[in-house]
Amino acid sequence: MIQVIETQWSKTEEKIARQAFDKAYEREISTLIKEVQQQASQITELEHLWLLHDFLSARRHEIDGKYDYRYSSLVFVFALLLKEGWLDVDELEGLNPDKLAKIVALSRM
């Protein structure tokens, strides 16, 4: 579960945050689609189908929990996305320096 922190976001930061959030989401979903296509192409038995179903259910739960676009959660969301490699720190350029420093520090934990 993503933690919550009270942080103010300027209109410029909101725009930067939305773009970065959407890019990371698109990257992760694109990677997931490719992985599912690869797994689906190898299904030869019913058991493989159920394993793919279980995999998808777990990934949906993980992704739905991770991509929380509430401003009170974004610092933690961005830190996790940086840590997992779905987002690059350069894509957050323009955020308040203190906020950016907090995101980078949390991503190293």
Rosetta blueprint (number, residue, H / E / L):
1 M L
2 I L
3 Q L
4 V L
5 I L
6 E L
7 T L
8 Q L
9 W L
10 S L
11 K H
12 T H
13 E H
14 E H
15 K H
16 I H
17 A H
18 R H
19 Q H
20 A H
21 F H
22 D H
23 K H
24 A H
25 Y H
26 E H
27 R H
28 E H
29 I H
30 S H
31 T H
32 L H
33 I H
34 K H
35 E H
36 V H
37 Q H
38 Q H
39 Q H
40 A H
41 S L
42 Q L
43 I L
44 T L
45 E L
46 L H
47 E H
48 H H
49 L H
50 W H
51 L H
52 L H
53 H H
54 D H
55 F H
56 L H
57 S H
58 A H
59 R H
60 R H
61 H H
62 E H
63 I H
64 D H
65 G H
66 K H
67 Y L
68 D L
69 Y L
70 R L
71 Y L
72 S L
73 S L
74 L H
75 V H
76 F H
77 V H
78 F H
79 A H
80 L H
81 L H
82 L H
83 K H
84 E H
85 G L
86 W L
87 L L
88 D L
89 V H
90 D H
91 E H
92 L H
93 E L
94 G L
95 L L
96 N L
97 P H
98 D H
99 K H
100 L H
101 A H
102 K H
103 I H
104 V H
105 A H
106 L H
107 S H
108 R L
109 M L
